[in-house]
Amino acid sequence: MIDVERNWKFGIFILLLSSRIIAALLSNIQDCDEVFNYWEPLHYYQYSFGFQTWEYVRKYSLRSWTYILFHHLLSLPAELFSTSVSIIFPQVIESILSTISEFALVYSIKKNINATVGNYTFIFLLFSPGMFISSTAFLPSSFGMYALTIAYALNMYPVTKFRIFFCIFFVTLGGVWGWPFCLGIALLYIVQYAVQNMLVKHIKWMIFSGIISVLLLVVPLLLIDSIFYSNWTLPPLNLILYNVFGDENRGPDLYGTEPWWFYITNGILNFNIVFLIALATIPVMGLYYLISNQFKYKVLFWNTLPFYYYLFIFSLQPHKEERFMSIMFPLVCFNAAVTLHLVTLIIEQMFLNTKQLRGYSFQFSNLIRVVFITSFIIISSLRVFAIYKFYHSSITIFTHLEYLNPTNTTMNVCIGKEWYRFPSHYHLPNNLQLKFIKSNFNGLLPTYFNEGSHHISLMIGNNTTSNEWINKLKNHQNGYSTAPSRVNDLNQPEPDRYVNIDQCQFLIDSSPPNPDINVEDQLEPFYGLQQAWKEVKCLPFLDTVKTKFPARSFYLGNEKHWMKYCIYQSQHE
């Protein structure tokens, strides 16, 4: 006999995993923070070379080395191969973690809410551009998404000590080892328990679960980060204090602010029509409650509320970034699935109550399902194709550098206005160093970690004695805890971050295909027009200023304008 349940579980898991591995191989690096705050410290830990941002300076210690070390341990096998494998391996691990958390959510929905809602959630997770981008991003917010997704799944089960403990554990895991603002969901869960008259009954077990979670998660993080920074410190707490209690001269607003509707427009871009119906979940639930006496609205209400909760909280903050909301991306899919299911039920009920339309109720509701899901898949595919086709050349161009320095002598690759698209040293040959040249950017750029005897080897079987390992551990402060000569937390530029262009053997820059020297910027000239630079390799890159929406966001239309993303070689003797 065929085990139907086992087969659908296996099928859902494999499809999700396949989608996430494809994302790991093809997705772009969307955020320069991912490069400079995570890929670069990991590269430094593994290969003793990488960029350091001010957040990793001991004086501030806003970023946790525990998160870096965790990914290093998971990717140890990759160190046996090239650096190109080293950048893929952590993303493959992240694709597995994301798959496990998404599968747990779909399974919980099918078991505790409704099988149809679970199926819709699975489809939305599988094809949404938002999940394609965030599922394999090397960011604490993505790790927080994995942990919170499991907590969301657990919260759908009947209340038991097991559910309470692991809900608290995974919220703590996401908030402490991932992104601290994941902890905000704990307040909503406490309100839920209080309203449902379960808080007093379970308060002792909740406190016990919290203490155990702190001992298992916070204490190791405190010890690890204190070793790396050579000072007792708790980076998640430091990050909260900086972002929430910063004064008018420092804080997240230094890095840009957005209007309150930023996350709504961003959500529509990443989830298209699915995000729109996710916004309507609770109103639709209220409408369905009016026509159905058997509707268990309380169960759905508390599980759909976190989407609105996070959307409201983060929309109030002036500083907004797409990655902040990734912790609610799976909830977008769940809320939308609930809305779609209830809308079709409402339509069926309306048709059944109308004599002339009674025979068409199920046909019409099925048509709505097919049209909606097909439209979502098509729009999402156009978005994913566009992300790769339009913007991936900023990563691909770096792979050509390994063919340009056959002598293996150390040379400089310089970058100016395109600094924020640098994909990390994993994409640079070992004999090339990245240097910054002055552009119109007027903020603080990273600098290199201090080199020295700093690598803490955790490889097993390398014949390292315990005393040698301890000595390496003691010597780490030469790199990890030593501050650069000039650093600040005010996003003010430091002149020592730049080199003179005469020190550059290669240059990465973008320009129009037919640049007009009459509109040339003094700090950002068209290097291809200068005799001092020879164009070596160019790839097309979409000009987002001249290309209008929707052509710049979706793979459709012919009204596109392209730039050249080029490697230039110096012609100086």
C-alpha positions as CSV (number, residue, x, y, z in Angstrom):
1,M,0.0,0.0,0.0
2,I,1.3,3.5,-0.9
3,D,2.0,5.7,2.1
4,V,0.3,8.9,0.9
5,E,1.3,11.0,3.9
6,R,4.9,9.9,3.7
7,N,5.0,10.7,0.0
8,W,3.6,14.2,0.3
9,K,6.1,15.0,3.1
10,F,9.0,13.8,1.0
11,G,7.8,15.7,-2.1
12,I,7.3,19.0,-0.2
13,F,10.7,18.7,1.4
14,I,12.5,17.9,-1.8
15,L,10.8,20.7,-3.8
16,L,11.6,23.2,-1.1
17,L,15.2,22.0,-0.8
18,S,15.7,22.1,-4.6
19,S,14.3,25.7,-4.8
20,R,16.6,26.9,-2.0
21,I,19.7,25.3,-3.4
22,I,19.0,27.0,-6.8
23,A,18.7,30.2,-4.8
24,A,22.0,29.5,-3.1
25,L,23.7,29.1,-6.5
26,L,22.0,31.9,-8.5
27,S,20.8,34.6,-6.1
28,N,22.7,37.9,-5.9
29,I,24.1,39.5,-2.7
30,Q,21.4,42.1,-2.2
31,D,22.9,44.0,0.7
32,C,26.5,45.3,1.2
33,D,26.0,44.6,5.0
34,E,26.0,40.9,4.1
35,V,29.4,41.3,2.5
36,F,31.2,43.6,4.9
37,N,29.7,42.4,8.1
38,Y,29.5,38.7,7.5
39,W,31.3,37.3,4.4
40,E,34.4,39.4,5.1
41,P,34.8,38.5,8.8
42,L,34.2,34.8,7.8
43,H,36.9,35.2,5.1
44,Y,39.2,36.8,7.6
45,Y,38.6,33.9,10.1
46,Q,39.3,31.3,7.5
47,Y,42.0,32.9,5.4
48,S,43.5,35.6,7.6
49,F,42.4,38.4,5.3
50,G,39.3,40.5,5.1
51,F,37.5,43.8,5.7
52,Q,36.5,45.0,9.2
53,T,33.6,47.4,9.8
54,W,33.4,49.7,12.8
55,E,30.8,47.3,14.3
56,Y,33.5,44.7,14.9
57,V,35.7,47.2,16.8
58,R,36.0,46.2,20.5
59,K,34.8,49.7,21.6
60,Y,31.4,49.1,19.9
61,S,31.2,45.2,19.4
62,L,27.8,45.3,17.8
63,R,28.4,42.1,15.7
64,S,28.6,38.6,17.2
65,W,31.6,36.4,16.3
66,T,29.5,33.5,17.5
67,Y,27.4,33.8,14.3
68,I,30.5,33.8,12.2
69,L,32.0,30.8,14.1
70,F,28.8,28.8,13.7
71,H,28.9,29.2,9.9
72,H,32.6,28.4,9.9
73,L,32.0,25.1,11.8
74,L,29.3,24.2,9.3
75,S,31.5,24.9,6.4
76,L,34.7,23.2,7.6
77,P,34.6,20.6,4.7
78,A,34.7,23.5,2.2
79,E,38.2,24.5,3.4
80,L,39.5,21.4,1.7
81,F,38.6,23.0,-1.6
82,S,38.9,26.4,-3.2
83,T,37.5,29.7,-1.9
84,S,34.8,29.5,-4.6
85,V,33.5,26.4,-2.8
86,S,33.8,28.1,0.5
87,I,31.3,30.7,-0.4
88,I,28.8,28.2,-1.8
89,F,29.0,25.8,1.1
90,P,27.6,28.1,3.8
91,Q,24.7,29.1,1.5
92,V,23.9,25.4,0.9
93,I,23.8,24.9,4.7
94,E,21.5,27.9,4.9
95,S,19.3,26.4,2.2
96,I,19.0,23.3,4.3
97,L,18.1,25.2,7.4
98,S,15.5,27.3,5.6
99,T,14.0,24.1,4.1
100,I,13.7,22.5,7.5
101,S,12.0,25.5,9.0
102,E,9.6,26.0,6.0
103,F,8.7,22.3,6.0
104,A,8.0,22.5,9.7
105,L,5.6,25.4,9.1
106,V,3.8,23.7,6.2
107,Y,3.4,20.5,8.2
108,S,2.1,22.3,11.2
109,I,-0.4,24.2,9.1
110,K,-1.7,21.1,7.4
111,K,-1.9,19.2,10.8
112,N,-3.3,22.0,13.0
113,I,-5.0,24.6,10.8
114,N,-6.2,23.2,7.4
115,A,-4.7,21.0,4.7
116,T,-5.7,23.4,1.9
117,V,-4.2,26.4,3.7
118,G,-1.0,24.3,4.1
119,N,-0.9,23.6,0.4
120,Y,-1.3,27.2,-0.5
121,T,1.4,28.2,2.0
122,F,3.8,25.7,0.4
123,I,3.2,27.1,-3.1
124,F,3.7,30.7,-1.9
125,L,6.9,29.8,-0.1
126,L,8.2,27.8,-3.1
127,F,7.8,30.5,-5.7
128,S,8.0,33.8,-3.9
129,P,10.9,36.1,-4.8
130,G,11.1,37.2,-1.2
131,M,11.9,33.7,0.0
132,F,14.3,33.2,-2.9
133,I,16.3,36.2,-1.8
134,S,16.2,35.8,2.0
135,S,16.3,32.0,2.4
136,T,20.1,31.8,1.6
137,A,21.3,35.3,2.6
138,F,24.2,35.2,5.0
139,L,22.5,37.5,7.4
140,P,21.4,37.2,11.1
141,S,17.9,38.3,10.0
142,S,17.7,35.2,7.8
143,F,18.9,33.0,10.6
144,G,16.3,34.6,12.8
145,M,13.8,33.8,10.1
146,Y,14.6,30.1,10.3
147,A,14.3,30.0,14.1
148,L,11.1,32.1,14.2
149,T,9.5,30.0,11.5
150,I,9.9,27.0,13.7
151,A,8.5,28.9,16.6
152,Y,5.5,30.0,14.4
153,A,4.9,26.3,13.5
154,L,5.1,25.2,17.2
155,N,2.6,27.9,18.3
156,M,-0.1,26.3,16.1
157,Y,0.0,23.1,18.2
158,P,-2.1,22.6,21.3
159,V,-0.5,24.0,24.5
160,T,1.9,21.6,26.1
161,K,5.1,21.9,28.0
162,F,6.9,20.7,24.9
163,R,5.4,23.5,22.8
164,I,6.1,26.2,25.4
165,F,9.7,25.2,25.9
166,F,10.7,24.9,22.3
167,C,8.8,28.1,21.3
168,I,10.8,30.0,23.9
169,F,14.0,28.2,22.9
170,F,13.7,29.0,19.2
171,V,12.6,32.6,19.8
172,T,15.7,33.0,22.0
173,L,17.9,31.2,19.4
174,G,16.7,33.6,16.6
175,G,17.1,36.7,18.8
176,V,20.4,35.9,20.4
177,W,22.3,33.9,17.7
178,G,20.5,35.7,14.9
179,W,18.8,39.1,14.9
180,P,18.0,40.5,18.4
181,F,14.7,42.0,17.3
182,C,13.3,38.5,16.8
183,L,12.8,38.7,20.5
184,G,9.9,41.1,20.0
185,I,7.6,38.2,19.2
186,A,7.8,37.1,22.8
187,L,5.7,40.1,23.9
188,L,2.9,39.1,21.5
189,Y,3.0,35.5,22.7
190,I,2.8,36.6,26.4
191,V,-0.3,38.7,25.5
192,Q,-1.8,35.7,23.7
193,Y,-1.3,33.5,26.8
194,A,-2.7,36.2,29.0
195,V,-5.9,36.8,26.9
196,Q,-6.4,33.0,26.7
197,N,-6.1,32.7,30.5
198,M,-3.1,30.4,30.2
199,L,-0.4,32.7,31.5
200,V,-0.9,32.0,35.3
201,K,-1.2,28.3,34.6
202,H,2.1,28.0,32.7
203,I,4.1,31.0,34.1
204,K,6.5,28.8,36.1
205,W,7.2,26.5,33.1
206,M,7.7,29.6,30.9
207,I,10.2,31.1,33.4
208,F,12.0,27.7,33.6
209,S,12.1,27.4,29.8
210,G,13.5,30.9,29.6
211,I,16.3,30.3,32.1
212,I,17.3,27.1,30.3
213,S,17.3,28.8,27.0
214,V,19.5,31.6,28.3
215,L,21.9,29.1,29.8
216,L,22.1,27.1,26.6
217,L,22.3,30.0,24.2
218,V,23.2,33.3,25.8
219,V,26.0,32.0,28.1
220,P,28.0,30.3,25.2
221,L,27.6,33.4,23.1
222,L,28.8,35.7,25.9
223,L,31.9,33.5,26.4
224,I,32.8,33.2,22.7
225,D,32.3,36.9,21.9
226,S,34.2,38.0,25.0
227,I,37.1,35.8,23.9
228,F,37.1,37.4,20.4
229,Y,36.8,40.9,21.7
230,S,39.1,40.4,24.7
231,N,36.5,42.0,26.8
232,W,33.2,41.0,28.5
233,T,30.6,42.0,26.0
234,L,27.2,40.9,24.7
235,P,26.8,42.1,21.0
236,P,23.0,41.5,20.7
237,L,22.5,43.8,23.7
238,N,24.9,46.3,22.2
239,L,23.0,46.3,18.9
240,I,19.7,46.9,20.6
241,L,21.1,49.8,22.7
242,Y,22.6,51.4,19.6
243,N,19.5,51.1,17.4
244,V,16.9,51.9,20.0
245,F,18.6,54.3,22.4
246,G,21.0,56.1,20.1
247,D,21.1,59.9,20.4
248,E,20.6,62.4,17.6
249,N,24.2,62.2,16.5
250,R,24.4,58.4,16.2
251,G,22.1,55.5,15.5
252,P,20.5,53.7,12.5
253,D,19.1,56.9,11.0
254,L,22.6,57.9,9.9
255,Y,22.3,55.2,7.2
256,G,19.2,56.5,5.6
257,T,15.4,56.7,6.3
258,E,12.4,55.6,4.4
259,P,8.6,56.6,4.5
260,W,6.2,54.5,6.5
261,W,4.9,52.7,3.4
262,F,8.4,51.3,2.4
263,Y,7.7,47.8,3.7
264,I,4.3,47.7,1.9
265,T,5.8,48.6,-1.5
266,N,8.8,46.2,-0.8
267,G,6.4,43.5,0.2
268,I,4.4,43.9,-3.1
269,L,7.7,43.7,-5.0
270,N,8.8,40.5,-3.2
271,F,5.4,38.8,-3.0
272,N,3.3,40.7,-5.6
273,I,-0.4,39.7,-5.3
274,V,0.2,37.4,-2.4
275,F,1.3,40.3,-0.2
276,L,-1.9,42.2,-1.1
277,I,-4.2,39.5,0.1
278,A,-2.0,38.9,3.2
279,L,-2.8,42.4,4.3
280,A,-6.5,41.5,4.1
281,T,-6.4,38.4,6.2
282,I,-8.0,39.6,9.4
283,P,-10.8,41.6,7.6
284,V,-11.6,38.6,5.5
285,M,-11.6,36.4,8.7
286,G,-14.1,38.9,10.2
287,L,-16.3,38.6,7.1
288,Y,-16.2,34.8,7.1
289,Y,-17.1,34.8,10.8
290,L,-20.3,36.6,10.1
291,I,-21.5,33.9,7.7
292,S,-20.2,30.8,9.5
293,N,-21.0,29.7,13.0
294,Q,-18.4,27.0,12.9
295,F,-15.4,29.2,12.2
296,K,-12.6,28.7,14.8
297,Y,-11.4,32.3,14.4
298,K,-9.4,32.4,17.6
299,V,-6.8,29.9,16.5
300,L,-6.3,31.7,13.2
301,F,-6.4,35.1,14.7
302,W,-3.4,34.5,17.0
303,N,-1.4,32.8,14.3
304,T,-2.0,35.5,11.7
305,L,-1.5,38.4,14.0
306,P,2.4,38.3,14.1
307,F,2.5,39.5,10.4
308,Y,0.6,42.7,11.3
309,Y,2.6,43.0,14.5
310,Y,6.0,43.1,12.9
311,L,4.7,45.2,9.9
312,F,3.4,47.8,12.3
313,I,6.4,47.9,14.6
314,F,9.0,48.1,11.8
315,S,7.0,50.6,9.8
316,L,7.3,53.0,12.7
317,Q,11.1,53.0,12.6
318,P,12.6,55.7,10.3
319,H,15.5,53.5,9.2
320,K,14.2,50.6,7.1
321,E,15.8,47.9,5.1
322,E,14.3,44.9,3.2
323,R,16.3,42.4,5.3
324,F,14.7,43.6,8.5
325,M,11.3,42.1,7.5
326,S,12.6,38.8,6.3
327,I,11.6,37.3,9.7
328,M,8.0,37.7,8.7
329,F,8.3,36.5,5.1
330,P,6.9,33.0,5.9
331,L,4.0,34.6,7.6
332,V,3.2,36.6,4.4
333,C,2.7,33.2,2.7
334,F,0.6,31.8,5.6
335,N,-1.6,34.9,5.9
336,A,-2.2,35.0,2.2
337,A,-3.0,31.3,2.2
338,V,-5.6,31.8,4.9
339,T,-7.1,34.7,2.9
340,L,-7.3,32.8,-0.4
341,H,-8.9,29.8,1.3
342,L,-11.5,31.9,3.1
343,V,-12.3,34.0,0.0
344,T,-13.1,30.9,-2.0
345,L,-15.3,29.6,0.9
346,I,-17.2,32.9,1.0
347,I,-17.7,32.8,-2.7
348,E,-18.9,29.2,-2.6
349,Q,-21.4,30.1,0.2
350,M,-22.7,33.1,-1.7
351,F,-23.3,31.0,-4.8
352,L,-25.0,28.3,-2.8
353,N,-27.3,30.8,-1.4
354,T,-28.3,32.0,-4.9
355,K,-30.6,29.6,-6.7
356,Q,-29.5,30.6,-10.2
357,L,-25.8,30.2,-9.4
358,R,-25.9,27.2,-7.1
359,G,-24.6,24.8,-9.7
360,Y,-21.5,26.9,-10.5
361,S,-20.2,27.5,-6.9
362,F,-17.3,25.1,-7.0
363,Q,-16.4,25.7,-10.6
364,F,-16.1,29.5,-10.0
365,S,-14.1,29.1,-6.7
366,N,-11.7,26.7,-8.5
367,L,-11.3,29.2,-11.3
368,I,-10.3,31.9,-8.8
369,R,-7.7,29.5,-7.2
370,V,-6.2,28.6,-10.5
371,V,-6.1,32.2,-11.9
372,F,-4.6,33.6,-8.7
373,I,-2.0,30.9,-8.2
374,T,-1.0,30.9,-11.8
375,S,-0.7,34.7,-11.9
376,F,1.4,34.6,-8.7
377,I,3.8,32.0,-10.2
378,I,4.2,33.9,-13.5
379,I,4.8,37.3,-11.8
380,S,7.2,35.8,-9.3
381,S,9.2,34.0,-12.0
382,L,9.5,37.2,-13.9
383,R,10.9,38.9,-10.8
384,V,13.4,36.1,-10.0
385,F,14.6,36.0,-13.6
386,A,15.1,39.8,-13.6
387,I,17.1,39.7,-10.4
388,Y,19.6,37.4,-12.0
389,K,19.6,38.6,-15.5
390,F,19.7,42.4,-14.7
391,Y,22.1,42.5,-11.8
392,H,24.3,39.4,-11.5
393,S,27.1,40.8,-13.7
394,S,28.4,42.8,-10.7
395,I,29.4,39.4,-9.2
396,T,30.3,37.6,-12.4
397,I,32.8,40.3,-13.5
398,F,35.0,39.5,-10.5
399,T,35.5,35.9,-11.7
400,H,37.4,37.2,-14.7
401,L,40.1,38.7,-12.6
402,E,41.8,35.4,-11.9
403,Y,42.9,35.3,-15.6
404,L,44.5,38.7,-15.6
405,N,47.5,38.3,-13.2
406,P,49.4,35.1,-14.3
407,T,52.6,36.2,-12.5
408,N,51.0,35.8,-9.0
409,T,52.5,39.1,-7.9
410,T,50.4,41.1,-5.5
411,M,48.3,43.7,-7.3
412,N,45.6,46.1,-6.4
413,V,42.0,46.0,-7.7
414,C,40.4,49.4,-7.0
415,I,36.7,50.3,-6.8
416,G,35.1,53.7,-6.4
417,K,31.4,54.4,-6.7
418,E,30.6,50.6,-7.0
419,W,32.1,49.8,-3.6
420,Y,28.7,48.6,-2.2
421,R,28.5,45.9,-5.0
422,F,31.8,44.3,-4.0
423,P,30.8,40.6,-3.5
424,S,33.6,39.8,-1.0
425,H,37.2,38.4,-1.1
426,Y,35.8,35.0,-1.9
427,H,35.5,36.3,-5.4
428,L,39.0,37.7,-5.6
429,P,42.2,35.7,-6.4
430,N,44.6,35.5,-3.5
431,N,47.2,37.7,-5.2
432,L,44.7,40.6,-5.6
433,Q,43.8,43.1,-2.9
434,L,40.8,45.4,-3.1
435,K,41.4,49.1,-2.5
436,F,39.0,52.0,-2.4
437,I,39.4,55.2,-4.5
438,K,37.5,58.4,-3.7
439,S,34.0,58.8,-5.2
440,N,31.0,60.9,-4.3
441,F,30.2,58.5,-1.4
442,N,30.7,60.5,1.8
443,G,30.3,57.8,4.5
444,L,32.6,55.5,6.4
445,L,34.1,52.6,4.5
446,P,35.5,49.5,6.1
447,T,39.2,48.8,6.5
448,Y,41.3,45.6,6.7
449,F,41.5,43.6,9.9
450,N,45.0,43.7,11.4
451,E,47.0,40.8,10.2
452,G,48.9,38.6,12.6
453,S,48.8,35.4,14.5
454,H,45.1,35.4,15.1
455,H,43.4,32.4,13.4
456,I,41.7,30.2,16.0
457,S,42.0,26.7,14.4
458,L,39.1,24.4,15.2
459,M,40.1,21.8,12.6
460,I,40.2,18.3,14.0
461,G,43.0,16.0,13.1
462,N,45.6,18.6,12.3
463,N,48.1,17.3,14.9
464,T,47.7,20.5,17.0
465,T,48.4,19.9,20.6
466,S,46.1,21.4,23.3
467,N,48.9,23.8,24.4
468,E,49.4,25.0,20.8
469,W,45.7,25.5,20.4
470,I,45.6,27.5,23.6
471,N,48.5,29.7,22.4
472,K,46.6,30.4,19.1
473,L,43.6,31.3,21.2
474,K,45.6,33.7,23.2
475,N,47.1,35.4,20.2
476,H,43.8,36.1,18.5
477,Q,43.7,39.7,19.9
478,N,46.3,40.7,17.3
479,G,43.5,40.7,14.7
480,Y,40.1,40.4,16.2
481,S,40.2,42.9,19.1
482,T,42.7,45.5,17.8
483,A,41.0,48.6,16.6
484,P,41.9,50.4,13.3
485,S,43.9,53.6,13.7
486,R,40.9,55.7,12.7
487,V,37.3,54.6,13.3
488,N,34.0,56.1,14.3
489,D,30.3,55.2,14.7
490,L,29.0,58.5,13.1
491,N,29.3,57.3,9.5
492,Q,31.9,60.0,8.9
493,P,34.5,59.3,6.2
494,E,38.1,58.5,7.2
495,P,40.8,59.5,4.6
496,D,43.0,56.5,5.3
497,R,40.4,54.3,3.6
498,Y,41.4,55.5,0.2
499,V,44.4,55.1,-2.1
500,N,45.6,57.2,-5.0
501,I,44.5,55.8,-8.3
502,D,48.1,55.5,-9.4
503,Q,48.4,52.5,-7.0
504,C,45.7,50.6,-8.9
505,Q,46.6,47.9,-11.4
506,F,43.0,47.0,-12.1
507,L,39.7,49.0,-11.7
508,I,36.1,47.9,-11.5
509,D,33.6,50.5,-12.6
510,S,30.3,51.0,-14.4
511,S,29.5,53.5,-17.1
512,P,26.9,54.2,-19.9
513,P,27.6,52.3,-23.1
514,N,28.3,55.6,-24.9
515,P,29.5,58.0,-22.2
516,D,29.4,61.8,-22.8
517,I,32.5,63.4,-21.5
518,N,30.6,66.7,-21.1
519,V,28.6,65.3,-18.2
520,E,31.5,63.6,-16.6
521,D,31.8,63.9,-12.8
522,Q,35.2,64.9,-11.5
523,L,35.2,62.2,-8.7
524,E,33.5,59.6,-10.8
525,P,35.0,60.0,-14.3
526,F,34.4,57.7,-17.3
527,Y,37.6,55.6,-17.0
528,G,37.0,54.0,-20.4
529,L,37.6,57.3,-22.1
530,Q,41.0,57.8,-20.4
531,Q,44.2,56.6,-22.1
532,A,45.5,55.5,-18.8
533,W,43.0,52.7,-18.6
534,K,42.4,49.8,-21.0
535,E,39.0,48.1,-21.1
536,V,39.6,44.4,-20.5
537,K,36.1,42.8,-19.9
538,C,32.6,44.3,-19.8
539,L,29.2,42.9,-19.0
540,P,25.8,44.4,-19.3
541,F,24.2,45.8,-16.1
542,L,20.8,47.4,-15.9
543,D,20.6,51.1,-15.5
544,T,18.0,51.5,-12.8
545,V,17.8,55.3,-13.1
546,K,16.9,55.4,-16.8
547,T,14.9,52.1,-16.8
548,K,11.4,52.7,-15.5
549,F,9.1,50.4,-13.4
550,P,8.1,47.7,-14.1
551,A,10.8,47.0,-16.7
552,R,13.6,47.4,-14.1
553,S,11.9,45.0,-11.7
554,F,10.5,42.2,-13.8
555,Y,11.7,40.3,-16.8
556,L,9.4,41.9,-19.3
557,G,9.2,44.7,-21.8
558,N,11.9,46.1,-24.1
559,E,12.2,49.6,-22.6
560,K,15.5,48.9,-20.8
561,H,18.6,50.9,-20.6
562,W,21.9,49.2,-19.9
563,M,25.3,50.2,-18.4
564,K,28.7,48.6,-18.9
565,Y,30.1,46.9,-15.8
566,C,33.8,46.7,-16.6
567,I,37.3,45.6,-15.6
568,Y,39.9,48.2,-16.6
569,Q,43.6,47.6,-16.6
570,S,46.1,50.3,-15.9
571,Q,48.4,51.3,-18.8
572,H,51.0,52.9,-16.5
573,E,54.5,51.5,-16.8
